[in-house]
Amino acid sequence: MNFETEYKNIRFRLELERAGISDAALLLADKFHRLPNQTMIEIKKGNLLAYNLTVVSRLNDEERTHFWSNILLTNKEEELLEELGHYLDEENILDEIVDNWNLEGNETGPAWQAPKV
C-alpha cells in the first residue's frame, strides 16, 4: 500500500508492506517487552499481521527516509488504511518527523540552540 500526503508543509510518501514473519514467536522480544496474551492469540489466528512502514519525507529539495518494522495491524485490507491512520496518530509519527526537520533550524542556527542575547 502506497500513498502520499502533505502535513505541516512537508510532503510524505508512505509505503506499508507486509513483513515476512510467519512465526509469531519471532515477534516476542525479551521478558520486558512481551506482547499481551490476547495480542499473541490474534497473531496466531492471523487476525493481526506484522507490517513494515517506510516514510519518505521531503522538504524543499531534501529527502529523509524513516523506517518502522513489525507494526501489528489488521489483516483486513478494507480496514488497514484506517488502522494505519490511528497508528500514525497514536505514535505521533508525522509530528516526530516534523520535529526532526525543525531541529535543523535556519540561518540563525538550530532550533534547539538558545537564542543569543
C-alpha contacts under 8 A as a table, 3 or more apart, distances in Angstrom:
res1	aa1	res2	aa2	distance
1	M	15	E	5.79
1	M	16	L	5.19
1	M	17	E	6.50
2	N	13	R	7.33
2	N	14	L	5.65
2	N	15	E	4.50
2	N	16	L	6.42
3	F	13	R	5.93
3	F	14	L	5.49
3	F	15	E	6.78
4	E	11	R	7.40
4	E	12	F	5.53
4	E	13	R	4.38
4	E	14	L	6.09
5	T	11	R	6.06
5	T	12	F	5.26
5	T	13	R	6.61
6	E	9	N	6.31
6	E	10	I	5.59
6	E	11	R	4.44
6	E	12	F	5.78
7	Y	10	I	5.41
7	Y	11	R	6.56
7	Y	12	F	7.46
7	Y	94	L	7.64
8	K	98	V	7.45
9	N	59	L	7.50
10	I	57	S	6.58
10	I	58	R	5.85
10	I	59	L	5.28
10	I	98	V	7.46
11	R	57	S	5.69
11	R	58	R	5.08
11	R	59	L	6.55
12	F	55	V	6.59
12	F	56	V	5.70
12	F	57	S	4.59
12	F	58	R	6.39
13	R	55	V	5.68
13	R	56	V	5.12
13	R	57	S	6.51
14	L	53	L	7.08
14	L	54	T	5.81
14	L	55	V	4.56
14	L	56	V	6.50
15	E	53	L	5.78
15	E	54	T	5.18
15	E	55	V	6.45
16	L	51	Y	6.53
16	L	52	N	5.78
16	L	53	L	4.66
16	L	54	T	6.54
17	E	51	Y	5.48
17	E	52	N	5.40
17	E	53	L	6.65
18	R	49	L	7.28
18	R	50	A	6.12
18	R	51	Y	4.25
18	R	52	N	6.17
19	A	49	L	7.88
19	A	50	A	5.40
19	A	51	Y	4.73
19	A	52	N	5.75
19	A	69	S	7.76
19	A	70	N	6.64
20	G	50	A	7.90
21	I	24	A	7.25
21	I	26	L	7.28
21	I	50	A	6.91
23	D	26	L	5.73
23	D	27	L	7.79
24	A	27	L	5.51
24	A	28	L	7.33
24	A	40	M	7.27
24	A	43	I	6.51
24	A	44	K	6.51
25	A	28	L	5.34
26	L	29	A	7.67
27	L	70	N	7.66
28	L	33	H	7.37
28	L	34	R	5.79
28	L	35	L	6.67
29	A	32	F	7.57
29	A	33	H	5.45
29	A	34	R	5.96
30	D	33	H	5.51
30	D	34	R	6.56
31	K	34	R	5.78
35	L	39	T	6.31
35	L	40	M	6.51
36	P	39	T	5.27
36	P	40	M	6.45
37	N	40	M	5.09
37	N	41	I	6.23
38	Q	41	I	5.02
38	Q	42	E	6.28
39	T	42	E	5.11
39	T	43	I	6.22
39	T	48	L	7.87
40	M	43	I	5.01
40	M	44	K	6.13
41	I	44	K	5.12
41	I	45	K	6.15
42	E	45	K	5.07
42	E	46	G	6.18
42	E	47	N	5.15
42	E	48	L	5.65
43	I	46	G	5.02
43	I	47	N	5.84
43	I	48	L	4.77
43	I	49	L	6.39
44	K	47	N	7.66
45	K	48	L	7.78
46	G	49	L	6.58
46	G	75	N	7.04
47	N	74	T	5.94
47	N	75	N	5.40
47	N	76	K	7.81
48	L	72	L	5.95
48	L	73	L	5.37
48	L	74	T	4.72
48	L	75	N	5.56
49	L	71	I	7.89
49	L	72	L	5.46
49	L	73	L	5.60
49	L	74	T	6.14
49	L	75	N	5.83
50	A	69	S	7.84
50	A	70	N	4.66
50	A	71	I	5.22
50	A	72	L	4.66
50	A	73	L	6.51
51	Y	69	S	6.42
51	Y	70	N	5.10
51	Y	71	I	5.02
51	Y	72	L	6.36
51	Y	73	L	7.10
52	N	67	F	7.45
52	N	68	W	5.80
52	N	69	S	4.33
52	N	70	N	5.61
52	N	71	I	6.29
53	L	67	F	5.79
53	L	68	W	5.10
53	L	69	S	6.25
53	L	71	I	7.61
54	T	65	T	7.04
54	T	66	H	5.79
54	T	67	F	4.60
54	T	68	W	6.50
55	V	65	T	5.83
55	V	66	H	5.07
55	V	67	F	6.32
56	V	63	E	6.66
56	V	64	R	5.64
56	V	65	T	4.44
56	V	66	H	6.20
57	S	63	E	5.62
57	S	64	R	5.32
57	S	65	T	6.40
57	S	66	H	7.85
57	S	97	I	7.70
58	R	61	D	6.99
58	R	62	E	5.69
58	R	63	E	4.42
58	R	64	R	6.53
59	L	62	E	5.52
59	L	63	E	6.57
68	W	71	I	7.13
73	L	80	L	6.99
73	L	83	E	6.77
73	L	84	L	7.27
74	T	77	E	7.61
74	T	79	E	7.03
74	T	80	L	6.02
74	T	83	E	7.31
75	N	80	L	7.26
76	K	79	E	5.50
76	K	80	L	6.13
77	E	80	L	5.06
77	E	81	L	7.69
78	E	81	L	7.25
79	E	82	E	5.58
79	E	83	E	6.18
80	L	83	E	5.11
80	L	84	L	6.02
81	L	84	L	5.09
81	L	85	G	6.22
82	E	85	G	5.04
82	E	86	H	6.42
83	E	86	H	5.07
83	E	87	Y	6.25
84	L	87	Y	4.93
84	L	88	L	6.13
85	G	88	L	5.12
85	G	89	D	6.24
86	H	89	D	5.10
86	H	90	E	5.96
87	Y	90	E	5.15
87	Y	91	E	5.96
88	L	91	E	5.46
88	L	92	N	5.77
88	L	93	I	5.16
88	L	94	L	6.85
89	D	92	N	5.01
89	D	93	I	6.79
89	D	94	L	7.86
90	E	93	I	7.98
92	N	95	D	5.29
92	N	96	E	6.03
93	I	96	E	5.28
93	I	97	I	6.38
94	L	97	I	5.09
94	L	98	V	6.21
95	D	98	V	4.97
95	D	99	D	6.10
96	E	99	D	4.96
96	E	100	N	6.13
97	I	100	N	4.91
97	I	101	W	6.39
98	V	101	W	5.12
98	V	102	N	6.24
99	D	102	N	4.90
99	D	103	L	6.26
100	N	103	L	5.31
100	N	104	E	7.32
101	W	104	E	5.76
101	W	105	G	7.83
102	N	105	G	5.60
102	N	110	P	7.85
102	N	111	A	6.37
103	L	110	P	5.73
103	L	111	A	5.14
103	L	112	W	6.34
104	E	109	G	7.75
104	E	110	P	5.08
104	E	111	A	6.58
105	G	108	T	7.34
105	G	109	G	5.42
105	G	110	P	3.72
105	G	111	A	4.68
105	G	112	W	7.93
106	N	109	G	5.43
106	N	110	P	6.27
106	N	111	A	7.64
109	G	113	Q	6.78
110	P	113	Q	5.54
